[in-house]
Amino acid sequence: MNSTTNTIMSDNTKLLSRRQDIDNYDDDDDEEKKPMILSSSFNVDTMRRRQRKQRANFVNYMYYSHQEEELSYLGCIWRFIASSLLTALILTPFLHSLYYQYNQQQQHSNTTITIPTYYPSDSEGCSQKYNISYTSLQEQIIQSSSYCSASSCRCQNPFDGIARLPFRNINSYISKWDTIFERNKQLAASSSSDLKVVFYGDSITEHWYGTDLGVKTQKTASIQKQFQIIFQEEEALALGIAGDRCPQLLYRLENGELPDTLHPPIIWLLIGTNDLSDHCSAGVILMGILNIVNLVHSQRPLSKIVINGLLPKPHPSTRIWDTTIHHYNDTLWINQRLECYASGSNNSFVEYFDPTPLFVLEQKNKKKAIVPEELMPDGVHPSGKGSHIWGEAISKRIHTLLKLQ
């Protein structure tokens, strides 16, 4: 009995020992170290442990693979967002321009324009000479669905004063324009009672003051010097903002640049060149200029208003100024009617000044007219020399007008 019992206990001890060997078994052990498996039950247990280990490895693999997929998915999302933002930044100015043009067309076609009570009356001489009625032209502009002479147009309503250029929605431009506008208002409000003439206009007029959109350059400094020399006796003031069109000058006059304290004997106007660049029709530019003239007259009935004709804009390389040049016909059309309007018997408060002969030289042997580069290097703005010639002619006209008052 005791021997049998001892034998069984000895066998159990061996079995337990081998079971522990199997429990401690590692797949990475060498074949030599693998314990001998004597029982089929041990083989089953081993297989089950291997299966559990494989399942654990598979779960770990799937977990980490899923995390990598999530990171890859998030990376794709961030790349998509970044590319979308970059595309939006690139396309925003273009889309803004398209929206502005569409909005302008909608306003032109759907908005009823209120005509100011100070709008000009017909000049019989002009109506007969050019077979045109200013009243009928006004009605045509109002009824028209566009103010443009071309399909791509940024032209604005000539009857509405607009601060700044709505299509140039850039913070640097807005800040500069506002700064110059405030400067002009302060200059107008603090001007001397001995002031004889005030010039209103765009960059050509601002150059008289010595800046271009508020920035001093060597070119504007030379033009300012000419202005100071020529007009030192007249006590002149130049109020211009580069880039302005008729609606911007109208806004400025309505909002501070023509204060109650400012009553100069002569008010000199030069505006409309930039409106041509926007492809505004000649009729719209003409009415925009005359609208400003009659606003000024309604505010300063005792002042003489001088309309400076649009300066020639020659070809930048050939310097030619004739019918082959863009804007030539429109410039001639506008200037002729401005001169005609000023000569009307009912418009004694206004005069016209023709700048063309001062800049254009006729070459009879070649049968063409040119604008010398030394007078207008960029084809738009007079140089220091050009400003001197132009300013001397203006000064003579001012002297004549002051003697008549």
C-alpha positions in Angstrom: 0.0 0.0 0.0 2.7 2.4 1.0 4.8 1.4 -1.9 1.9 2.0 -4.3 1.2 5.3 -2.8 4.8 6.4 -3.0 4.9 5.3 -6.7 1.8 7.4 -7.5 3.2 10.5 -5.7 6.5 10.1 -7.5 4.7 10.0 -10.9 2.6 13.0 -10.0 5.7 14.9 -9.0 7.3 14.2 -12.4 4.1 15.2 -14.2 3.9 18.4 -12.3 7.5 19.1 -13.1 7.0 18.6 -16.8 3.9 20.7 -16.7 5.9 23.5 -15.2 8.4 23.1 -18.0 5.7 23.4 -20.6 4.2 26.4 -18.8 7.6 28.0 -18.9 8.1 27.1 -22.5 9.0 30.0 -24.8 8.9 29.8 -28.6 12.2 31.5 -28.8 14.0 28.8 -26.9 16.4 26.6 -28.8 15.1 23.2 -29.9 17.6 21.5 -27.6 16.0 23.1 -24.5 12.5 22.1 -25.4 11.1 19.6 -22.8 9.9 16.3 -24.0 6.1 16.2 -24.0 4.9 12.8 -23.0 1.2 13.4 -22.6 -1.3 14.4 -25.4 -2.9 16.7 -22.9 0.3 18.6 -22.7 0.3 19.0 -26.5 -3.2 20.4 -26.4 -2.3 22.8 -23.6 0.7 24.0 -25.6 -1.3 24.6 -28.7 -3.9 26.6 -26.8 -1.2 28.7 -25.2 0.3 29.3 -28.6 -3.1 30.3 -30.0 -3.6 32.7 -27.1 -0.2 34.2 -27.8 -0.9 34.5 -31.5 -4.3 36.1 -30.8 -2.6 38.6 -28.5 0.0 39.4 -31.1 -2.7 39.9 -33.7 -4.7 42.2 -31.4 -1.6 44.3 -30.8 -0.9 44.4 -34.5 -4.5 45.5 -35.3 -4.5 48.1 -32.6 -1.2 49.8 -33.6 -2.2 49.5 -37.3 -5.5 51.2 -36.6 -3.6 54.0 -34.8 -1.3 54.5 -37.8 -4.4 54.6 -40.1 -6.0 57.2 -37.8 -2.8 59.4 -37.9 -2.6 59.0 -41.7 -6.3 60.0 -42.0 -5.8 63.0 -39.8 -2.7 64.0 -41.8 -4.8 63.9 -45.0 -7.4 66.1 -43.4 -4.9 68.7 -42.3 -3.2 68.7 -45.8 -6.6 69.2 -47.4 -7.4 72.1 -45.0 -4.0 73.8 -45.6 -4.3 73.5 -49.4 -7.9 74.9 -49.3 -6.8 77.9 -47.3 -3.9 78.5 -49.7 -6.2 78.3 -52.7 -8.7 80.7 -51.0 -5.9 83.2 -50.4 -4.8 83.0 -54.0 -8.3 83.3 -55.5 -9.8 85.8 -53.1 -8.6 89.0 -55.0 -9.8 87.5 -58.4 -13.2 86.5 -57.0 -13.6 89.9 -55.2 -13.0 91.6 -58.6 -15.6 89.4 -60.3 -18.1 90.0 -57.5 -17.5 93.7 -57.7 -18.2 93.8 -61.4 -21.3 91.7 -61.0 -22.5 93.8 -58.2 -21.9 97.0 -60.2 -23.9 95.6 -63.1 -26.8 94.7 -60.8 -26.7 98.2 -59.2 -26.7 99.8 -62.6 -29.6 97.8 -63.8 -31.8 97.8 -60.7 -31.0 101.0 -58.8 -32.8 104.3 -59.4 -30.3 107.1 -59.5 -31.3 110.4 -57.8 -30.2 113.3 -59.9 -28.8 116.3 -57.9 -30.8 119.6 -58.2 -27.6 121.4 -59.2 -27.2 119.4 -62.4 -26.1 121.5 -65.5 -28.6 123.0 -67.9 -28.2 122.6 -71.6 -25.9 124.9 -73.5 -27.6 125.8 -76.7 -24.3 126.4 -78.5 -23.0 122.9 -77.6 -26.3 121.2 -78.5 -26.2 122.8 -82.0 -22.5 122.3 -82.6 -22.3 118.7 -81.5 -25.9 117.8 -81.9 -26.1 116.7 -78.3 -28.3 117.6 -75.4 -26.9 117.3 -71.9 -30.3 116.5 -70.5 -30.8 113.7 -73.0 -27.3 112.4 -72.3 -28.1 112.4 -68.6 -31.2 110.4 -69.3 -29.3 107.9 -71.4 -26.8 107.3 -68.7 -29.5 106.8 -66.1 -31.5 104.4 -68.3 -28.4 102.5 -69.3 -27.6 99.2 -67.6 -23.9 100.0 -67.7 -21.5 102.9 -67.5 -18.9 101.1 -69.5 -17.3 101.3 -72.9 -16.0 97.8 -72.7 -17.0 94.4 -71.4 -14.4 94.5 -68.6 -15.2 97.7 -66.6 -14.8 99.1 -63.1 -16.7 102.3 -63.8 -18.6 103.7 -60.9 -21.8 105.7 -60.7 -20.8 109.3 -61.7 -23.7 110.8 -59.6 -22.7 109.2 -56.3 -19.7 110.3 -54.1 -17.7 107.2 -53.2 -14.8 107.2 -50.6 -11.8 105.3 -52.0 -11.8 102.9 -54.9 -14.1 100.0 -54.0 -12.2 97.5 -56.2 -8.9 98.3 -54.4 -9.8 96.8 -51.1 -6.3 96.6 -49.7 -5.5 97.8 -46.1 -2.4 99.7 -47.2 -4.3 101.6 -49.9 -7.2 102.3 -47.6 -5.0 103.6 -44.8 -3.0 105.9 -47.2 -6.2 107.3 -48.9 -7.8 108.0 -45.5 -4.6 109.7 -44.3 -4.3 112.0 -47.4 -8.0 112.8 -47.2 -7.6 113.9 -43.6 -4.5 115.9 -44.6 -6.4 117.6 -47.4 -9.3 118.5 -45.1 -6.9 120.0 -42.5 -5.1 122.0 -45.2 -8.5 123.3 -46.6 -9.8 124.2 -43.1 -6.6 126.0 -42.1 -5.9 127.8 -45.3 -5.2 131.5 -45.4 -7.8 134.0 -46.3 -5.4 135.4 -48.9 -5.6 132.1 -50.8 -6.2 132.8 -54.5 -6.6 129.4 -56.1 -7.3 125.8 -55.0 -6.5 122.9 -57.2 -8.6 119.7 -56.9 -7.8 116.4 -58.7 -6.0 113.1 -58.7 -2.3 112.1 -58.7 -1.4 114.9 -61.2 -2.7 117.4 -58.7 -1.2 115.6 -55.7 2.2 115.8 -57.3 2.0 119.6 -57.0 1.9 119.0 -53.2 5.0 116.8 -53.5 3.6 113.3 -52.8 2.1 110.4 -54.7 -0.5 108.6 -52.5 1.3 110.2 -49.5 4.8 109.1 -50.6 7.5 111.6 -51.4 9.7 110.8 -54.3 12.5 112.6 -56.2 10.0 113.2 -59.1 7.3 114.6 -56.9 9.8 116.8 -55.0 10.9 118.4 -58.3 7.3 119.0 -59.3 6.5 120.5 -55.9 9.5 122.9 -56.3 8.0 124.1 -59.6 4.7 124.6 -57.9 6.2 126.7 -55.1 8.1 128.9 -57.5 5.3 129.5 -60.0 2.4 130.0 -57.6 4.2 131.8 -54.7 2.3 135.0 -55.5 -1.1 133.4 -55.9 -1.1 131.6 -52.5 -2.2 128.4 -54.2 -3.2 125.1 -52.5 -3.1 121.6 -54.2 -5.6 119.0 -52.9 -5.2 115.7 -54.9 -5.3 112.0 -54.2 -3.5 109.6 -56.5 -5.8 107.2 -58.3 -9.0 109.1 -57.7 -11.9 109.1 -60.2 -14.8 111.5 -60.5 -16.9 109.7 -57.7 -13.9 110.0 -55.2 -13.5 113.8 -55.9 -17.2 114.3 -55.6 -17.1 112.5 -52.2 -14.2 114.6 -51.0 -15.9 117.9 -51.9 -19.1 116.8 -50.2 -17.3 115.6 -47.0 -14.8 118.2 -45.9 -12.4 119.4 -48.7 -14.6 122.4 -49.4 -15.3 123.7 -45.9 -17.4 126.8 -45.1 -14.2 128.8 -44.4 -12.7 128.2 -47.8 -13.7 130.8 -50.4 -11.0 131.1 -53.0 -11.6 133.4 -56.0 -10.6 130.5 -58.4 -11.1 126.8 -58.1 -9.2 124.7 -60.6 -10.4 121.1 -61.5 -8.6 118.3 -63.2 -10.3 114.9 -63.0 -11.3 112.0 -65.3 -8.0 110.6 -66.6 -8.3 107.5 -64.3 -11.9 107.0 -65.3 -10.8 106.4 -68.8 -8.5 103.7 -67.5 -11.5 102.0 -66.0 -13.2 101.9 -69.5 -15.9 104.3 -68.5 -17.8 105.7 -71.5 -16.9 109.2 -72.6 -20.5 110.3 -71.8 -20.3 109.1 -68.2 -16.9 110.8 -67.6 -18.2 114.0 -69.1 -21.3 114.0 -66.9 -19.1 113.1 -63.8 -16.9 116.1 -64.4 -19.9 118.5 -65.0 -21.6 117.1 -61.9 -18.5 118.1 -59.8 -18.5 121.6 -61.6 -22.0 122.3 -60.7 -21.7 121.0 -57.1 -18.8 123.4 -56.6 -20.8 126.2 -58.2 -23.8 125.5 -55.9 -21.4 125.8 -52.9 -19.2 128.7 -54.1 -21.3 130.8 -56.5 -18.8 133.7 -56.4 -15.8 131.6 -57.3 -14.6 131.2 -60.9 -14.3 127.5 -61.8 -11.7 126.4 -64.3 -12.0 123.0 -65.9 -8.6 121.7 -67.0 -9.0 119.5 -70.0 -7.8 115.9 -69.8 -4.1 115.7 -70.5 -2.9 113.7 -73.6 -1.9 110.1 -72.9 0.6 109.1 -75.6 1.9 105.7 -76.4 4.6 105.0 -73.8 7.3 104.0 -76.3 6.5 105.8 -79.6 5.2 108.9 -77.9 2.6 109.3 -80.6 -0.7 111.0 -79.8 -3.3 110.5 -82.6 -6.3 108.4 -83.6 -4.2 105.2 -83.4 -3.8 105.6 -79.6 -6.3 104.1 -77.1 -8.4 106.8 -75.4 -7.5 109.4 -78.0 -11.0 109.8 -79.4 -12.6 109.7 -76.0 -10.2 112.3 -74.6 -10.9 114.6 -77.6 -14.7 114.0 -77.3 -14.7 114.9 -73.6 -12.5 118.0 -74.0 -14.5 119.4 -76.9 -17.7 119.2 -74.9 -16.1 120.6 -71.7 -14.9 123.6 -73.7 -18.3 124.0 -75.3 -20.1 123.8 -72.0 -17.8 126.5 -70.5 -18.4 128.8 -73.5 -22.2 128.7 -72.9 -23.9 132.1 -72.2 -25.5 130.7 -69.1 -22.3 129.3 -67.7 -20.2 132.5 -67.0 -19.0 131.0 -63.7 -16.9 128.4 -65.5 -14.0 128.5 -67.9 -12.1 125.9 -69.9 -8.3 125.5 -70.0 -6.8 123.4 -72.9 -3.5 121.7 -71.9 -3.0 119.8 -75.1 -0.9 122.4 -77.0 1.5 122.6 -74.1 2.4 118.9 -74.3 1.8 117.9 -78.0 4.3 118.8 -80.7 3.3 118.6 -84.3 5.8 117.0 -86.7 4.6 118.3 -90.0 7.2 116.4 -92.1 6.1 113.1 -90.5 2.4 114.1 -90.3 2.0 113.0 -86.7 1.9 114.5 -83.2 4.0 113.4 -80.3 4.4 114.1 -76.6 8.1 114.4 -75.8 9.3 112.1 -73.2 11.0 114.9 -71.3 7.6 116.5 -70.7 5.7 113.3 -69.8 8.0 110.3 -69.2 5.3 107.7 -68.2 2.7 109.0 -70.7 0.4 110.1 -67.9 2.1 112.5 -65.4 4.0 115.6 -66.3 7.7 115.7 -65.4 9.3 118.6 -63.6 9.9 120.3 -66.9 6.4 119.5 -68.1 4.9 120.8 -64.9 6.9 124.0 -65.3 5.5 124.7 -68.8 2.0 123.7 -67.7 2.2 125.7 -64.5 3.4 128.9 -66.2 0.4 128.8 -68.6 -1.9 128.2 -65.6 -0.4 131.1 -63.7 -1.0 133.5 -66.7 -4.6 132.4 -66.9 -5.0 133.0 -63.1 -3.6 136.5 -63.4 -6.0 137.3 -66.1 -9.0 136.0 -64.2 -8.0 137.8 -61.0 -7.8 141.1 -62.9 -11.3 140.6 -64.2 -12.8 140.1 -60.7 
